[in-house]
C-alpha cells in the first residue's frame, strides 16, 4: 500500500513472508518480487496514487508548478524552467 501506514506487527509479518533468505531484511530481489506481485488493478491504483502526489493542483496534469512543489518536499530545489524541461 503506497502512502499508507502499516502497524509494526503487520510490517514484521509482511517482511517475514517476503524475506527469501531469512535474514530479516528485504533484498532488491525480494522488493522486485513484492512490486511485481500486485495485480494489474493494484498497479494502476499505485500509479494513480503516485500521480496524484504530483498533481497538487488537482487539474489532471503534472504542471511545472506542482512538480516544483513536490520536488521541494523531497528536498530537491528546481526552478520552474528546470521543471518545464523535466516534463518535456
Steps between C-alpha positions, in 0.01 A plus 500: 500500500663823389483794733309316771597416854575144600506391865840359610360149555356490146824638355701228677261232370524639146880503508509146639272382219707669229850443636641231267823432692371535857735783602215727613566747218352550156760468227462666162370170362244478783390858433465435126289191573281712729452766231422240234260306723212748483237452235445741213226684690727549804786624280271751329374617839858540626588705192192718552597562864854593392367726221260671738792584730646708215165640379482743793270732307249217437479592133579156356850603391842531656576868449843660541368671814370177654820313407710774662286478814533121526873503433543761772318269744756232411787741568586582141486862385427558130399811309176518301706487179676183620163347582370592154799321348441193716138480389593536132 
